[in-house]
Amino acid sequence: MSDNTQGASMDRILQETSAVGRKLEGMDTAMSALTAETRSMRLEIAGFQSQISGLDHRVAAVESQVVLQTNRDQELLYLRSKLTDLEDRSRRNNVRFLGFPEGIEGTDILSYLRDTLPKLADITFDPPLEFQRAHRLGLKRQNGQDRPRPIIACFLRHGQVCQLLQLSRRQGQLRLGPLEIRLSADFSKETADRRRAFLSFHPRLCHLDVKFGLFEPARMWITKNGESRTFYDPEDLKSFLEGLHDPTQSMESTTQPPQDTQNQTRGKGQSEIALDTDGRPTTDPQTRGRDLKRLTKSFDDRGQVLQAVAMHTQLPDRDKSRYPLKP
């Protein structure tokens, strides 16, 4: 091999070695940067771990506080229910009288009640009525035409309270000459609010095939299909009623449709009842008979029953047998 060839080979080797060296230097630089970045990431991770550890302690502390607060809330609710119960018990001997005119009691309301209540209830109390105290509720009204303030009386004997309230429940209102007097038990505000909430469901319950009753202090009793349930919370009763089929939900709209002199309709649930041009039911027996047939197919609506009976009584005798009134 000639010297020129060997020199060229050495130069090429030196160039390649130099290139490899430069690459290694670049790799060293990159490795140093990677090492520095890794060290920085380790420091950040260590900081994150420290923060997470601190958050764990804070979350544990918050959870402990939540548990304590929950226990306090439950205890507060329990104490509040006990307080309401105690207040209701302290009012057991109280009776509210509504309907006594202002000033009728004179200056001695206890003597007036002692003399008047036996006449009002038509009961001879033995032993005689005794009161701890009695007074009007609220401030005296300036306008004498306003409703009189209720009288609240605290009886000495609870048995006499039960006698009066039971009589009031049976008769509704007690009469004393021209006066109509209503009696009611006395409850705490919380109990009175719950009773008022239960009573708000009364119209809806009347449309359902259920038996129901409101018992003291605030319990709603419902029987449906032979099964009885007792509700202490109006929200529970609301949820229960939402799960029942309410026939009022399926009734047609009460909006009066546009009147038409040729084909008019009347009221809710009374479809295609023929009317004359003056708006009165037609007197044509055949037309009235067809309407009667349509109405007597279903007696789900009380208004349909009443109209069917009224139409049947107005039919001629010869047509009553053709269109019998069958429920």
Secondary structure, DSSP 8 states (H G I E B T S, - for coil): --HHHHHHHHHHHHHHHHHHHHHHHHHHHHHHHHHHHHHHHHHHHHHHHHHHHHHHHHHHHHHHHHHHHHHHHHHHHHHHHHHHHHHHHHTTTEEEEE---TTTTTT-HHHHHHHHHHHHHT---SS---EEEEEE-S---S-TTS----EEEEES-HHHHHHHHHHHHHHSSEEETTEEEEEEE---HHHHHHHHHHHTTHHHHHHSS-EEEEETTTEEEEEETTEEEEESSHHHHHHHHHTS--GGGGS---------SSS---STT--S--B-TTSSB---HHHHHHHHHHHHT---SHHHHHHHHHHHHHS-HHHHTTS----
